[in-house]
Amino acid sequence: MRVVTWNLWWRFGPWADRQKAILAVLAELRPDVVGLQEVWAADDGGNLAEWLAGELGLHCAWAASEAPERWQRRIGDDTVGIGTAVLSRWPVVERTVLRLPAPEELDDGRLALYARLDAPGHPVPFFTAHLNSGGNASAVRREQAAALAEFVAAHRHGTAFPPVVTGDFNATPDSAEVRLLTRPAPAAPGRAALLDAWDYADPSAPSGTWGGANPYIPGGPVPGARIDYVLVGPPGPDGLARVRAVRRAGDGPVDGVWPSDHAAVVVDLVGN
Protein backbone atom coordinates (compact mmCIF):
# COMPACT_ATOMS: atom_id res chain seq x y z
CA MET A 1 0.00 0.00 0.00
CA ARG A 2 1.38 3.39 -1.00
CA VAL A 3 0.63 6.25 1.40
CA VAL A 4 1.30 9.94 0.70
CA THR A 5 0.96 12.97 2.95
CA TRP A 6 1.16 16.47 1.50
CA ASN A 7 0.46 20.04 2.59
CA LEU A 8 -0.77 21.79 -0.60
CA TRP A 9 -0.16 25.42 0.49
CA TRP A 10 -3.83 26.40 0.09
CA ARG A 11 -4.48 29.28 -2.37
CA PHE A 12 -1.10 30.92 -1.91
CA GLY A 13 1.25 31.75 -4.77
CA PRO A 14 0.48 30.73 -8.37
CA TRP A 15 -2.21 28.33 -7.18
CA ALA A 16 -3.76 27.55 -10.59
CA ASP A 17 -0.39 26.51 -12.03
CA ARG A 18 0.48 24.70 -8.82
CA GLN A 19 -2.78 22.75 -9.05
CA LYS A 20 -1.60 21.19 -12.33
CA ALA A 21 1.82 20.43 -10.86
CA ILE A 22 0.26 18.76 -7.79
CA LEU A 23 -1.83 16.54 -10.06
CA ALA A 24 1.21 15.60 -12.13
CA VAL A 25 3.17 14.51 -9.05
CA LEU A 26 0.31 12.44 -7.64
CA ALA A 27 -0.46 10.85 -11.02
CA GLU A 28 3.15 9.69 -11.26
CA LEU A 29 3.14 8.35 -7.69
CA ARG A 30 -0.08 6.33 -8.16
CA PRO A 31 -0.89 6.35 -4.42
CA ASP A 32 -3.44 4.14 -2.71
CA VAL A 33 -4.27 6.75 -0.09
CA VAL A 34 -3.32 10.39 0.39
CA GLY A 35 -3.64 12.67 3.41
CA LEU A 36 -3.91 16.32 2.34
CA GLN A 37 -3.66 19.50 4.37
CA GLU A 38 -4.32 23.14 3.36
CA VAL A 39 -6.82 22.14 0.69
CA TRP A 40 -8.97 24.89 -0.82
CA ALA A 41 -12.69 24.88 -1.57
CA ALA A 42 -14.39 27.86 -3.23
CA ASP A 43 -17.92 29.18 -2.90
CA ASP A 44 -18.41 28.57 -6.63
CA GLY A 45 -18.21 24.82 -5.98
CA GLY A 46 -14.57 24.22 -6.86
CA ASN A 47 -12.76 21.90 -4.44
CA LEU A 48 -9.11 20.95 -4.96
CA ALA A 49 -9.40 17.58 -3.20
CA GLU A 50 -12.50 16.57 -5.13
CA TRP A 51 -10.91 17.68 -8.40
CA LEU A 52 -7.77 15.68 -7.71
CA ALA A 53 -9.85 12.63 -6.75
CA GLY A 54 -11.82 12.87 -9.99
CA GLU A 55 -8.69 13.21 -12.11
CA LEU A 56 -6.96 10.31 -10.33
CA GLY A 57 -9.97 8.00 -10.05
CA LEU A 58 -9.95 8.04 -6.25
CA HIS A 59 -12.58 8.40 -3.54
CA CYS A 60 -12.56 11.61 -1.49
CA ALA A 61 -13.36 12.51 2.12
CA TRP A 62 -13.28 16.26 2.77
CA ALA A 63 -13.47 18.24 6.02
CA ALA A 64 -13.85 22.03 5.92
CA SER A 65 -12.41 24.26 8.62
CA GLU A 66 -15.06 26.02 10.69
CA ALA A 67 -12.76 29.02 11.21
CA PRO A 68 -11.17 30.02 7.89
CA GLU A 69 -11.21 33.77 8.54
CA ARG A 70 -7.54 34.16 9.50
CA TRP A 71 -6.54 32.30 6.33
CA GLN A 72 -8.90 34.33 4.15
CA ARG A 73 -7.50 37.63 5.40
CA ARG A 74 -4.04 36.56 4.21
CA ILE A 75 -5.21 36.41 0.59
CA GLY A 76 -7.99 39.00 0.80
CA ASP A 77 -10.69 36.57 -0.35
CA ASP A 78 -13.51 35.38 1.89
CA THR A 79 -15.00 33.13 -0.81
CA VAL A 80 -12.35 30.45 -0.43
CA GLY A 81 -12.42 27.93 2.41
CA ILE A 82 -9.68 25.68 3.74
CA GLY A 83 -9.74 22.13 5.00
CA THR A 84 -8.25 18.68 5.22
CA ALA A 85 -8.90 15.71 2.95
CA VAL A 86 -8.27 12.02 2.33
CA LEU A 87 -8.08 10.54 -1.16
CA SER A 88 -8.39 6.76 -1.33
CA ARG A 89 -8.34 3.99 -3.90
CA TRP A 90 -10.92 2.24 -1.72
CA PRO A 91 -14.32 3.50 -0.56
CA VAL A 92 -14.50 5.53 2.64
CA VAL A 93 -17.01 3.71 4.86
CA GLU A 94 -16.66 5.84 7.99
CA ARG A 95 -15.57 9.43 8.53
CA THR A 96 -15.14 11.60 11.64
CA VAL A 97 -13.64 15.08 12.12
CA LEU A 98 -11.87 16.43 15.19
CA ARG A 99 -11.34 20.16 15.60
CA LEU A 100 -7.96 20.42 17.25
CA PRO A 101 -7.82 22.45 20.48
CA ALA A 102 -6.17 25.88 20.48
CA PRO A 103 -6.51 29.11 22.47
CA GLU A 104 -8.69 31.73 20.82
CA GLU A 105 -5.80 33.94 19.76
CA LEU A 106 -4.16 31.03 17.88
CA ASP A 107 -7.26 29.15 16.72
CA ASP A 108 -7.46 29.08 12.93
CA GLY A 109 -9.62 26.00 12.63
CA ARG A 110 -7.06 23.19 12.41
CA LEU A 111 -8.51 19.70 11.97
CA ALA A 112 -7.82 15.99 12.19
CA LEU A 113 -9.80 13.78 9.81
CA TYR A 114 -10.42 10.05 10.28
CA ALA A 115 -11.45 7.89 7.32
CA ARG A 116 -11.97 4.12 7.50
CA LEU A 117 -11.03 2.67 4.13
CA ASP A 118 -12.72 -0.46 2.79
CA ALA A 119 -9.49 -2.02 1.56
CA PRO A 120 -9.44 -5.71 0.58
CA GLY A 121 -8.48 -8.04 3.41
CA HIS A 122 -8.39 -5.51 6.23
CA PRO A 123 -10.09 -2.11 6.63
CA VAL A 124 -7.55 0.68 7.12
CA PRO A 125 -8.02 3.25 9.92
CA PHE A 126 -6.48 6.32 8.28
CA PHE A 127 -5.95 9.78 9.78
CA THR A 128 -4.60 13.09 8.59
CA ALA A 129 -4.04 16.22 10.67
CA HIS A 130 -2.66 19.76 10.52
CA LEU A 131 -1.19 21.11 13.77
CA ASN A 132 -0.61 24.79 14.52
CA SER A 133 2.46 26.50 13.13
CA GLY A 134 4.87 28.88 14.81
CA GLY A 135 7.96 28.47 16.94
CA ASN A 136 6.06 29.74 19.98
CA ALA A 137 3.20 27.26 19.58
CA SER A 138 4.84 24.09 20.90
CA ALA A 139 2.57 23.97 23.95
CA VAL A 140 -0.48 24.25 21.68
CA ARG A 141 0.85 21.49 19.44
CA ARG A 142 1.44 19.23 22.44
CA GLU A 143 -2.21 19.64 23.42
CA GLN A 144 -3.24 18.96 19.83
CA ALA A 145 -0.98 15.90 19.61
CA ALA A 146 -2.54 14.51 22.80
CA ALA A 147 -6.02 15.07 21.35
CA LEU A 148 -4.92 13.38 18.12
CA ALA A 149 -3.58 10.37 20.05
CA GLU A 150 -6.94 9.96 21.80
CA PHE A 151 -8.75 10.37 18.47
CA VAL A 152 -6.64 7.59 16.93
CA ALA A 153 -7.17 5.30 19.92
CA ALA A 154 -10.95 5.78 19.67
CA HIS A 155 -11.10 4.76 15.99
CA ARG A 156 -8.41 2.11 15.50
CA HIS A 157 -10.60 -0.83 16.55
CA GLY A 158 -12.12 -3.64 14.51
CA THR A 159 -9.28 -4.37 12.11
CA ALA A 160 -5.88 -6.05 12.14
CA PHE A 161 -4.45 -3.18 10.08
CA PRO A 162 -2.57 -0.75 12.35
CA PRO A 163 -3.61 2.92 12.31
CA VAL A 164 -1.92 5.14 9.73
CA VAL A 165 -1.53 8.76 10.85
CA THR A 166 -0.36 11.42 8.41
CA GLY A 167 -0.02 15.16 8.41
CA ASP A 168 1.84 18.40 8.78
CA PHE A 169 2.73 18.64 12.48
CA ASN A 170 4.84 21.82 12.14
CA ALA A 171 7.41 20.26 14.47
CA THR A 172 10.67 18.35 14.07
CA PRO A 173 11.09 14.66 15.00
CA ASP A 174 12.83 15.47 18.29
CA SER A 175 10.09 17.87 19.46
CA ALA A 176 7.94 17.12 22.49
CA GLU A 177 4.77 17.10 20.39
CA VAL A 178 6.05 14.49 17.93
CA ARG A 179 7.60 12.41 20.71
CA LEU A 180 4.20 12.36 22.42
CA LEU A 181 2.89 10.45 19.41
CA THR A 182 5.93 8.24 18.88
CA ARG A 183 6.81 7.34 22.48
CA PRO A 184 4.60 5.67 25.11
CA ALA A 185 3.52 8.41 27.50
CA PRO A 186 1.80 8.46 30.90
CA ALA A 187 -0.64 10.98 29.41
CA ALA A 188 -2.02 8.25 27.16
CA PRO A 189 -2.14 5.00 29.19
CA GLY A 190 -2.55 1.86 27.17
CA ARG A 191 -1.77 3.62 23.88
CA ALA A 192 0.85 1.93 21.74
CA ALA A 193 3.35 4.43 20.37
CA LEU A 194 3.23 5.05 16.64
CA LEU A 195 6.30 4.43 14.49
CA ASP A 196 7.80 7.28 12.49
CA ALA A 197 7.95 5.68 9.05
CA TRP A 198 11.02 7.66 8.00
CA ASP A 199 13.07 6.74 11.05
CA TYR A 200 11.86 3.15 10.75
CA ALA A 201 12.88 2.82 7.09
CA ASP A 202 15.95 4.99 6.57
CA PRO A 203 16.88 7.48 9.31
CA SER A 204 20.11 8.45 7.54
CA ALA A 205 18.41 9.63 4.32
CA PRO A 206 17.74 13.32 3.60
CA SER A 207 14.26 13.86 4.93
CA GLY A 208 13.54 17.59 5.07
CA THR A 209 10.06 18.50 3.82
CA TRP A 210 10.27 22.27 4.38
CA GLY A 211 13.28 24.53 3.86
CA GLY A 212 15.15 27.21 1.95
CA ALA A 213 15.64 25.22 -1.24
CA ASN A 214 11.97 25.91 -1.96
CA PRO A 215 11.41 29.40 -3.45
CA TYR A 216 8.06 29.72 -1.67
CA ILE A 217 9.69 29.73 1.77
CA PRO A 218 9.90 33.36 2.98
CA GLY A 219 12.70 35.03 4.88
CA GLY A 220 15.79 33.92 2.99
CA PRO A 221 17.73 30.68 3.50
CA VAL A 222 16.02 28.37 5.96
CA PRO A 223 17.63 25.11 7.11
CA GLY A 224 15.76 22.05 5.86
CA ALA A 225 13.55 20.34 8.41
CA ARG A 226 11.09 17.48 8.46
CA ILE A 227 7.71 18.60 9.73
CA ASP A 228 5.48 16.26 7.65
CA TYR A 229 4.96 12.67 8.77
CA VAL A 230 3.55 9.25 8.11
CA LEU A 231 3.21 7.44 11.44
CA VAL A 232 2.10 3.80 11.63
CA GLY A 233 1.12 1.51 14.46
CA PRO A 234 3.31 -1.52 15.19
CA PRO A 235 2.99 -4.11 12.38
CA GLY A 236 0.05 -6.48 12.53
CA PRO A 237 -0.11 -10.21 11.66
CA ASP A 238 2.46 -11.32 9.05
CA GLY A 239 4.06 -7.88 9.13
CA LEU A 240 0.90 -6.08 8.03
CA ALA A 241 1.68 -2.36 7.56
CA ARG A 242 5.42 -2.84 7.99
CA VAL A 243 7.30 0.04 6.35
CA ARG A 244 9.03 -1.06 3.16
CA ALA A 245 10.37 2.24 1.84
CA VAL A 246 10.06 5.99 2.31
CA ARG A 247 11.01 9.00 0.19
CA ARG A 248 10.06 12.56 -0.71
CA ALA A 249 8.10 13.74 -3.74
CA GLY A 250 7.11 17.14 -5.08
CA ASP A 251 10.44 18.49 -3.88
CA GLY A 252 11.31 20.24 -7.12
CA PRO A 253 9.67 22.10 -10.01
CA VAL A 254 7.25 20.50 -12.46
CA ASP A 255 7.41 22.29 -15.82
CA GLY A 256 9.02 25.19 -13.99
CA VAL A 257 6.46 25.35 -11.17
CA TRP A 258 7.04 24.15 -7.60
CA PRO A 259 3.82 22.38 -6.51
CA SER A 260 3.81 23.52 -2.87
CA ASP A 261 5.93 25.00 -0.10
CA HIS A 262 6.11 21.48 1.39
CA ALA A 263 7.51 18.27 -0.03
CA ALA A 264 5.31 15.21 0.15
CA VAL A 265 6.26 12.10 2.10
CA VAL A 266 5.72 8.78 0.28
CA VAL A 267 5.65 5.52 2.24
CA ASP A 268 5.18 1.97 0.96
CA LEU A 269 3.60 -0.41 3.50
CA VAL A 270 3.07 -4.17 3.49
CA GLY A 271 -0.51 -5.22 2.83
CA ASN A 272 -3.60 -4.38 0.80
Order of alpha helices (4+ residues) and beta strands (2+ residues): beta-alpha-beta-alpha-beta-alpha-beta-beta-beta-beta-alpha-beta-alpha-beta-alpha-beta-beta-beta
